């Protein structure tokens, strides 16, 4: 399955990201991708993407990561509501009494 997601590149302490089309089996740090669809500069908060290509790939069945989905909704390229991209926390269990009298 194809997926549209961010791939980090750039120097240390100077992050920049590519919006890439890749196979979902490839890890995010492998560097393997099929096509570059855009980029995101974190320091300038600049997100650019090829709108026609992204819409075409989504229509063909490519999945979109939560972060890229939120960027596309913000720029009104796709319709919908934003998704929570943060990891979900699990509930903590009850603590056992450390001191037993």
N, CA, C and O atoms as CSV, one atom per row, in Angstrom:
chain,resi,resn,atom,element,x,y,z
A,1,UNK,N,N,0.837,-1.176,0.000
A,1,UNK,CA,C,0.000,0.000,0.000
A,1,UNK,C,C,0.888,1.249,0.000
A,1,UNK,O,O,1.881,1.317,0.724
A,2,UNK,N,N,0.526,2.204,-0.799
A,2,UNK,CA,C,1.281,3.450,-0.854
A,2,UNK,C,C,0.817,4.396,0.240
A,2,UNK,O,O,-0.345,4.371,0.646
A,3,UNK,N,N,1.731,5.228,0.712
A,3,UNK,CA,C,1.433,6.151,1.801
A,3,UNK,C,C,2.108,7.490,1.524
A,3,UNK,O,O,3.233,7.539,1.026
A,4,UNK,N,N,1.415,8.566,1.848
A,4,UNK,CA,C,1.969,9.911,1.751
A,4,UNK,C,C,2.337,10.340,3.166
A,4,UNK,O,O,1.476,10.411,4.042
A,5,UNK,N,N,3.617,10.625,3.386
A,5,UNK,CA,C,4.069,11.003,4.723
A,5,UNK,C,C,5.293,11.899,4.649
A,5,UNK,O,O,5.823,12.167,3.571
A,6,UNK,N,N,5.732,12.358,5.822
A,6,UNK,CA,C,6.892,13.238,5.904
A,6,UNK,C,C,8.167,12.418,6.035
A,6,UNK,O,O,8.178,11.356,6.657
A,7,UNK,N,N,9.231,12.924,5.444
A,7,UNK,CA,C,10.555,12.316,5.576
A,7,UNK,C,C,11.528,13.425,5.959
A,7,UNK,O,O,11.652,14.422,5.247
A,8,UNK,N,N,12.211,13.252,7.075
A,8,UNK,CA,C,13.111,14.285,7.553
A,8,UNK,C,C,14.425,14.276,6.770
A,8,UNK,O,O,14.961,13.220,6.435
A,9,UNK,N,N,14.923,15.469,6.491
A,9,UNK,CA,C,16.255,15.622,5.936
A,9,UNK,C,C,16.789,16.952,6.449
A,9,UNK,O,O,16.060,17.695,7.106
A,10,UNK,N,N,18.021,17.256,6.166
A,10,UNK,CA,C,18.608,18.505,6.635
A,10,UNK,C,C,19.664,18.242,7.694
A,10,UNK,O,O,19.981,17.093,8.002
A,11,UNK,N,N,20.193,19.301,8.236
A,11,UNK,CA,C,21.265,19.193,9.214
A,11,UNK,C,C,20.728,18.981,10.614
A,11,UNK,O,O,19.525,19.049,10.866
A,12,UNK,N,N,21.660,18.721,11.512
A,12,UNK,CA,C,21.316,18.619,12.918
A,12,UNK,C,C,20.857,19.994,13.399
A,12,UNK,O,O,21.457,21.009,13.044
A,13,UNK,N,N,19.816,20.030,14.189
A,13,UNK,CA,C,19.209,21.258,14.723
A,13,UNK,C,C,18.657,22.180,13.633
A,13,UNK,O,O,18.373,23.346,13.905
A,14,UNK,N,N,18.502,21.688,12.427
A,14,UNK,CA,C,17.891,22.451,11.339
A,14,UNK,C,C,16.967,21.515,10.556
A,14,UNK,O,O,17.278,21.135,9.428
A,15,UNK,N,N,15.829,21.143,11.157
A,15,UNK,CA,C,14.985,20.141,10.516
A,15,UNK,C,C,14.228,20.692,9.311
A,15,UNK,O,O,13.765,21.833,9.315
A,16,UNK,N,N,14.116,19.868,8.300
A,16,UNK,CA,C,13.282,20.137,7.139
A,16,UNK,C,C,12.699,18.788,6.726
A,16,UNK,O,O,13.295,17.740,6.973
A,17,UNK,N,N,11.547,18.828,6.105
A,17,UNK,CA,C,10.856,17.594,5.770
A,17,UNK,C,C,10.417,17.612,4.323
A,17,UNK,O,O,10.068,18.659,3.777
A,18,UNK,N,N,10.438,16.428,3.698
A,18,UNK,CA,C,9.872,16.229,2.374
A,18,UNK,C,C,8.529,15.532,2.549
A,18,UNK,O,O,8.367,14.693,3.435
A,19,UNK,N,N,7.581,15.880,1.709
A,19,UNK,CA,C,6.332,15.126,1.622
A,19,UNK,C,C,6.551,14.125,0.507
A,19,UNK,O,O,6.685,14.505,-0.656
A,20,UNK,N,N,6.587,12.840,0.856
A,20,UNK,CA,C,6.936,11.820,-0.124
A,20,UNK,C,C,5.837,10.779,-0.256
A,20,UNK,O,O,5.063,10.538,0.670
A,21,UNK,N,N,5.794,10.178,-1.420
A,21,UNK,CA,C,4.959,9.013,-1.673
A,21,UNK,C,C,5.870,7.802,-1.559
A,21,UNK,O,O,6.857,7.694,-2.286
A,22,UNK,N,N,5.545,6.896,-0.654
A,22,UNK,CA,C,6.398,5.745,-0.422
A,22,UNK,C,C,5.551,4.516,-0.136
A,22,UNK,O,O,4.352,4.612,0.124
A,23,UNK,N,N,6.191,3.377,-0.188
A,23,UNK,CA,C,5.523,2.140,0.198
A,23,UNK,C,C,5.426,2.114,1.710
A,23,UNK,O,O,6.375,2.504,2.391
A,24,UNK,N,N,4.312,1.669,2.251
A,24,UNK,CA,C,4.121,1.697,3.699
A,24,UNK,C,C,5.075,0.744,4.421
A,24,UNK,O,O,5.262,0.862,5.632
A,25,UNK,N,N,5.678,-0.192,3.697
A,25,UNK,CA,C,6.613,-1.134,4.324
A,25,UNK,C,C,7.965,-0.492,4.602
A,25,UNK,O,O,8.698,-0.956,5.475
A,26,UNK,N,N,8.308,0.574,3.869
A,26,UNK,CA,C,9.573,1.266,4.094
A,26,UNK,C,C,9.500,2.061,5.384
A,26,UNK,O,O,8.481,2.687,5.675
A,27,UNK,N,N,10.575,2.039,6.158
A,27,UNK,CA,C,10.591,2.836,7.374
A,27,UNK,C,C,10.763,4.305,7.012
A,27,UNK,O,O,11.149,4.636,5.891
A,28,UNK,N,N,10.475,5.178,7.961
A,28,UNK,CA,C,10.539,6.607,7.679
A,28,UNK,C,C,11.967,7.076,7.468
A,28,UNK,O,O,12.190,8.061,6.765
A,29,UNK,N,N,12.946,6.390,8.063
A,29,UNK,CA,C,14.341,6.810,7.953
A,29,UNK,C,C,15.130,6.030,6.910
A,29,UNK,O,O,16.346,6.195,6.807
A,30,UNK,N,N,14.456,5.180,6.135
A,30,UNK,CA,C,15.173,4.376,5.151
A,30,UNK,C,C,15.673,5.216,3.976
A,30,UNK,O,O,16.667,4.863,3.343
A,31,UNK,N,N,15.002,6.309,3.685
A,31,UNK,CA,C,15.397,7.147,2.560
A,31,UNK,C,C,14.784,6.715,1.244
A,31,UNK,O,O,15.000,7.369,0.223
A,32,UNK,N,N,14.024,5.628,1.242
A,32,UNK,CA,C,13.409,5.129,0.016
A,32,UNK,C,C,12.053,5.803,-0.191
A,32,UNK,O,O,11.238,5.885,0.728
A,33,UNK,N,N,11.831,6.277,-1.402
A,33,UNK,CA,C,10.540,6.852,-1.741
A,33,UNK,C,C,10.321,6.738,-3.235
A,33,UNK,O,O,11.266,6.517,-3.992
A,34,UNK,N,N,9.085,6.888,-3.658
A,34,UNK,CA,C,8.739,6.789,-5.065
A,34,UNK,C,C,8.782,8.171,-5.722
A,34,UNK,O,O,9.329,8.338,-6.812
A,35,UNK,N,N,8.189,9.168,-5.031
A,35,UNK,CA,C,8.122,10.503,-5.607
A,35,UNK,C,C,8.048,11.549,-4.503
A,35,UNK,O,O,7.422,11.323,-3.468
A,36,UNK,N,N,8.681,12.685,-4.724
A,36,UNK,CA,C,8.593,13.817,-3.805
A,36,UNK,C,C,7.394,14.660,-4.226
A,36,UNK,O,O,7.308,15.097,-5.373
A,37,UNK,N,N,6.470,14.886,-3.293
A,37,UNK,CA,C,5.259,15.632,-3.590
A,37,UNK,C,C,5.297,17.062,-3.071
A,37,UNK,O,O,4.490,17.894,-3.488
A,38,UNK,N,N,6.221,17.356,-2.168
A,38,UNK,CA,C,6.301,18.702,-1.613
A,38,UNK,C,C,7.330,18.747,-0.505
A,38,UNK,O,O,8.134,17.828,-0.351
A,39,UNK,N,N,7.301,19.839,0.278
A,39,UNK,CA,C,8.216,19.944,1.408
A,39,UNK,C,C,7.608,20.799,2.503
A,39,UNK,O,O,6.625,21.508,2.287
A,40,UNK,N,N,8.214,20.721,3.691
A,40,UNK,CA,C,7.771,21.464,4.863
A,40,UNK,C,C,9.000,21.965,5.595
A,40,UNK,O,O,9.831,21.176,6.046
A,41,UNK,N,N,9.113,23.289,5.711
A,41,UNK,CA,C,10.215,23.897,6.437
A,41,UNK,C,C,9.692,24.293,7.807
A,41,UNK,O,O,8.842,25.175,7.929
A,42,UNK,N,N,10.205,23.635,8.832
A,42,UNK,CA,C,9.707,23.824,10.184
A,42,UNK,C,C,10.037,25.205,10.730
A,42,UNK,O,O,9.208,25.818,11.403
A,43,UNK,N,N,11.224,25.696,10.453
A,43,UNK,CA,C,11.638,26.990,11.011
A,43,UNK,C,C,10.867,28.151,10.405
A,43,UNK,O,O,10.562,29.117,11.104
A,44,UNK,N,N,10.550,28.075,9.132
A,44,UNK,CA,C,9.785,29.141,8.479
A,44,UNK,C,C,8.293,28.851,8.480
A,44,UNK,O,O,7.500,29.698,8.068
A,45,UNK,N,N,7.900,27.673,8.936
A,45,UNK,CA,C,6.509,27.217,8.960
A,45,UNK,C,C,5.894,27.324,7.562
A,45,UNK,O,O,4.800,27.861,7.388
A,46,UNK,N,N,6.623,26.801,6.573
A,46,UNK,CA,C,6.226,26.875,5.179
A,46,UNK,C,C,5.954,25.473,4.658
A,46,UNK,O,O,6.851,24.631,4.624
A,47,UNK,N,N,4.705,25.222,4.251
A,47,UNK,CA,C,4.300,23.923,3.736
A,47,UNK,C,C,3.878,24.095,2.286
A,47,UNK,O,O,2.904,24.792,1.999
A,48,UNK,N,N,4.612,23.458,1.361
A,48,UNK,CA,C,4.261,23.510,-0.060
A,48,UNK,C,C,4.088,22.086,-0.567
A,48,UNK,O,O,4.814,21.172,-0.175
A,49,UNK,N,N,3.115,21.925,-1.440
A,49,UNK,CA,C,2.826,20.590,-1.960
A,49,UNK,C,C,2.204,20.734,-3.350
A,49,UNK,O,O,1.557,21.738,-3.647
A,50,UNK,N,N,2.404,19.723,-4.195
A,50,UNK,CA,C,1.793,19.663,-5.523
A,50,UNK,C,C,0.355,19.169,-5.348
A,50,UNK,O,O,0.121,17.970,-5.194
A,51,UNK,N,N,-0.600,20.091,-5.374
A,51,UNK,CA,C,-1.994,19.783,-5.048
A,51,UNK,C,C,-2.604,18.735,-5.973
A,51,UNK,O,O,-3.253,17.793,-5.516
A,52,UNK,N,N,-2.392,18.905,-7.274
A,52,UNK,CA,C,-3.001,17.977,-8.239
A,52,UNK,C,C,-2.472,16.558,-8.050
A,52,UNK,O,O,-3.226,15.587,-8.121
A,53,UNK,N,N,-1.169,16.451,-7.811
A,53,UNK,CA,C,-0.558,15.123,-7.636
A,53,UNK,C,C,-1.053,14.450,-6.366
A,53,UNK,O,O,-1.309,13.246,-6.361
A,54,UNK,N,N,-1.192,15.226,-5.272
A,54,UNK,CA,C,-1.660,14.660,-4.008
A,54,UNK,C,C,-3.101,14.174,-4.143
A,54,UNK,O,O,-3.426,13.072,-3.702
A,55,UNK,N,N,-3.959,14.979,-4.743
A,55,UNK,CA,C,-5.362,14.583,-4.927
A,55,UNK,C,C,-5.453,13.351,-5.814
A,55,UNK,O,O,-6.261,12.458,-5.558
A,56,UNK,N,N,-4.633,13.298,-6.853
A,56,UNK,CA,C,-4.615,12.144,-7.765
A,56,UNK,C,C,-4.203,10.871,-7.017
A,56,UNK,O,O,-4.831,9.824,-7.172
A,57,UNK,N,N,-3.143,10.969,-6.202
A,57,UNK,CA,C,-2.658,9.789,-5.471
A,57,UNK,C,C,-3.648,9.326,-4.415
A,57,UNK,O,O,-3.807,8.123,-4.207
A,58,UNK,N,N,-4.314,10.256,-3.747
A,58,UNK,CA,C,-5.319,9.871,-2.751
A,58,UNK,C,C,-6.497,9.191,-3.443
A,58,UNK,O,O,-7.050,8.227,-2.915
A,59,UNK,N,N,-6.887,9.687,-4.625
A,59,UNK,CA,C,-7.979,9.068,-5.380
A,59,UNK,C,C,-7.605,7.661,-5.832
A,59,UNK,O,O,-8.477,6.801,-5.957
A,60,UNK,N,N,-6.322,7.416,-6.077
A,60,UNK,CA,C,-5.866,6.087,-6.472
A,60,UNK,C,C,-5.769,5.134,-5.289
A,60,UNK,O,O,-5.565,3.936,-5.486
A,61,UNK,N,N,-5.911,5.640,-4.059
A,61,UNK,CA,C,-5.929,4.760,-2.899
A,61,UNK,C,C,-4.744,4.888,-1.966
A,61,UNK,O,O,-4.579,4.055,-1.075
A,62,UNK,N,N,-3.917,5.901,-2.142
A,62,UNK,CA,C,-2.779,6.082,-1.242
A,62,UNK,C,C,-3.271,6.586,0.109
A,62,UNK,O,O,-4.149,7.446,0.176
A,63,UNK,N,N,-2.704,6.052,1.180
A,63,UNK,CA,C,-3.036,6.510,2.516
A,63,UNK,C,C,-2.254,7.764,2.857
A,63,UNK,O,O,-1.245,8.073,2.223
A,64,UNK,N,N,-2.729,8.485,3.866
A,64,UNK,CA,C,-2.088,9.727,4.278
A,64,UNK,C,C,-1.803,9.638,5.771
A,64,UNK,O,O,-2.665,9.220,6.544
A,65,UNK,N,N,-0.597,10.029,6.182
A,65,UNK,CA,C,-0.290,10.034,7.615
A,65,UNK,C,C,-1.106,11.125,8.294
A,65,UNK,O,O,-1.593,12.045,7.636
A,66,UNK,N,N,-1.254,11.023,9.612
A,66,UNK,CA,C,-2.077,11.976,10.349
A,66,UNK,C,C,-1.543,13.400,10.229
A,66,UNK,O,O,-2.326,14.335,10.062
A,67,UNK,N,N,-0.241,13.579,10.311
A,67,UNK,CA,C,0.349,14.915,10.243
A,67,UNK,C,C,0.134,15.532,8.872
A,67,UNK,O,O,-0.247,16.699,8.776
A,68,UNK,N,N,0.368,14.779,7.820
A,68,UNK,CA,C,0.165,15.295,6.468
A,68,UNK,C,C,-1.319,15.565,6.235
A,68,UNK,O,O,-1.676,16.541,5.576
A,69,UNK,N,N,-2.178,14.710,6.770
A,69,UNK,CA,C,-3.626,14.923,6.662
A,69,UNK,C,C,-4.016,16.268,7.275
A,69,UNK,O,O,-4.809,17.009,6.695
A,70,UNK,N,N,-3.457,16.584,8.449
A,70,UNK,CA,C,-3.763,17.852,9.109
A,70,UNK,C,C,-3.277,19.044,8.288
A,70,UNK,O,O,-3.964,20.064,8.217
A,71,UNK,N,N,-2.098,18.929,7.663
A,71,UNK,CA,C,-1.599,19.998,6.806
A,71,UNK,C,C,-2.507,20.193,5.590
A,71,UNK,O,O,-2.793,21.327,5.206
A,72,UNK,N,N,-2.958,19.100,4.986
A,72,UNK,CA,C,-3.808,19.188,3.803
A,72,UNK,C,C,-5.178,19.772,4.136
A,72,UNK,O,O,-5.747,20.510,3.331
A,73,UNK,N,N,-5.710,19.451,5.308
A,73,UNK,CA,C,-6.980,20.032,5.741
A,73,UNK,C,C,-6.809,21.523,5.997
A,73,UNK,O,O,-7.677,22.320,5.641
A,74,UNK,N,N,-5.697,21.900,6.612
A,74,UNK,CA,C,-5.436,23.309,6.921
A,74,UNK,C,C,-5.339,24.153,5.651
A,74,UNK,O,O,-5.803,25.293,5.622
A,75,UNK,N,N,-4.735,23.589,4.601
A,75,UNK,CA,C,-4.619,24.307,3.330
A,75,UNK,C,C,-5.834,24.105,2.430
A,75,UNK,O,O,-5.851,24.589,1.298
A,76,UNK,N,N,-6.845,23.398,2.919
A,76,UNK,CA,C,-8.103,23.140,2.210
A,76,UNK,C,C,-7.905,22.398,0.896
A,76,UNK,O,O,-8.623,22.634,-0.075
A,77,UNK,N,N,-6.930,21.504,0.874
A,77,UNK,CA,C,-6.720,20.646,-0.295
A,77,UNK,C,C,-7.683,19.464,-0.232
A,77,UNK,O,O,-8.217,19.037,-1.255
A,78,UNK,N,N,-7.903,18.938,0.974
A,78,UNK,CA,C,-8.888,17.884,1.183
A,78,UNK,C,C,-9.875,18.360,2.238
A,78,UNK,O,O,-9.570,19.250,3.031
A,79,UNK,N,N,-11.052,17.763,2.240
A,79,UNK,CA,C,-12.090,18.113,3.208
A,79,UNK,C,C,-12.036,17.146,4.379
A,79,UNK,O,O,-11.618,15.997,4.231
A,80,UNK,N,N,-12.460,17.617,5.535
A,80,UNK,CA,C,-12.516,16.759,6.713
A,80,UNK,C,C,-12.056,17.508,7.936
A,80,UNK,O,O,-11.734,18.695,7.883
A,81,UNK,N,N,-12.033,16.789,9.040
A,81,UNK,CA,C,-11.569,17.385,10.291
A,81,UNK,C,C,-10.161,16.889,10.581
A,81,UNK,O,O,-9.722,15.870,10.049
A,82,UNK,N,N,-9.469,17.621,11.427
A,82,UNK,CA,C,-8.106,17.250,11.774
A,82,UNK,C,C,-8.108,16.012,12.662
A,82,UNK,O,O,-9.064,15.756,13.394
A,83,UNK,N,N,-7.017,15.248,12.583
A,83,UNK,CA,C,-6.848,14.038,13.375
A,83,UNK,C,C,-5.843,14.294,14.487
A,83,UNK,O,O,-4.960,15.141,14.348
A,84,UNK,N,N,-5.972,13.575,15.574
A,84,UNK,CA,C,-5.009,13.679,16.661
A,84,UNK,C,C,-3.774,12.881,16.268
A,84,UNK,O,O,-3.831,11.656,16.157
A,85,UNK,N,N,-2.655,13.573,16.058
A,85,UNK,CA,C,-1.422,12.918,15.620
A,85,UNK,C,C,-0.520,12.548,16.784
A,85,UNK,O,O,0.508,11.901,16.588
A,86,UNK,N,N,-0.892,12.951,17.996
A,86,UNK,CA,C,-0.075,12.633,19.159
A,86,UNK,C,C,-0.314,11.199,19.598
A,86,UNK,O,O,-1.401,10.666,19.376
A,87,UNK,N,N,0.669,10.561,20.212
A,87,UNK,CA,C,0.460,9.183,20.665
A,87,UNK,C,C,-0.569,9.131,21.784
A,87,UNK,O,O,-0.666,10.037,22.612
A,88,UNK,N,N,-1.329,8.052,21.785
A,88,UNK,CA,C,-2.349,7.883,22.808
A,88,UNK,C,C,-1.724,7.319,24.077
A,88,UNK,O,O,-0.918,6.390,24.028
A,89,UNK,N,N,-2.104,7.888,25.202
A,89,UNK,CA,C,-1.578,7.416,26.470
A,89,UNK,C,C,-2.489,6.330,27.017
A,89,UNK,O,O,-3.712,6.404,26.901
A,90,UNK,N,N,-1.873,5.329,27.611
A,90,UNK,CA,C,-2.665,4.279,28.231
A,90,UNK,C,C,-2.902,4.623,29.690
A,90,UNK,O,O,-2.123,5.353,30.302
A,91,UNK,N,N,-3.968,4.099,30.232
A,91,UNK,CA,C,-4.287,4.369,31.626
A,91,UNK,C,C,-3.281,3.668,32.519
A,91,UNK,O,O,-2.832,2.560,32.226
A,92,UNK,N,N,-2.936,4.326,33.606
A,92,UNK,CA,C,-2.016,3.708,34.557
A,92,UNK,C,C,-2.800,2.793,35.486
A,92,UNK,O,O,-3.951,3.060,35.832
A,93,UNK,N,N,-2.156,1.725,35.874
A,93,UNK,CA,C,-2.797,0.778,36.787
A,93,UNK,C,C,-2.738,1.284,38.214
A,93,UNK,O,O,-2.029,2.242,38.522
A,94,UNK,N,N,-3.494,0.624,39.081
A,94,UNK,CA,C,-3.469,1.000,40.490
A,94,UNK,C,C,-2.122,0.625,41.093
A,94,UNK,O,O,-1.555,-0.423,40.783
A,95,UNK,N,N,-1.628,1.493,41.951
A,95,UNK,CA,C,-0.363,1.231,42.597
A,95,UNK,C,C,-0.556,0.285,43.775
A,95,UNK,O,O,-1.556,0.344,44.491
A,96,UNK,N,N,0.408,-0.567,43.947
A,96,UNK,CA,C,0.381,-1.448,45.104
A,96,UNK,C,C,0.968,-0.701,46.269
A,96,UNK,O,O,1.855,0.134,46.093
A,97,UNK,N,N,0.486,-0.990,47.460
A,97,UNK,CA,C,1.030,-0.320,48.641
A,97,UNK,C,C,2.469,-0.736,48.848
A,97,UNK,O,O,2.784,-1.922,48.946
A,98,UNK,N,N,3.344,0.267,48.913
A,98,UNK,CA,C,4.774,0.003,49.094
A,98,UNK,C,C,5.067,-0.409,50.525
A,98,UNK,O,O,5.904,-1.277,50.770
A,99,UNK,N,N,4.376,0.216,51.471
A,99,UNK,CA,C,4.608,-0.101,52.885
A,99,UNK,C,C,3.466,-0.964,53.396
A,99,UNK,O,O,2.291,-0.603,53.322
A,100,UNK,N,N,3.849,-2.080,53.902
A,100,UNK,CA,C,2.857,-2.964,54.532
A,100,UNK,C,C,3.142,-3.003,56.023
A,100,UNK,O,O,4.264,-3.287,56.442
A,101,UNK,N,N,2.136,-2.722,56.809
A,101,UNK,CA,C,2.324,-2.678,58.255
A,101,UNK,C,C,2.336,-4.038,58.869
A,101,UNK,O,O,2.486,-4.165,60.084
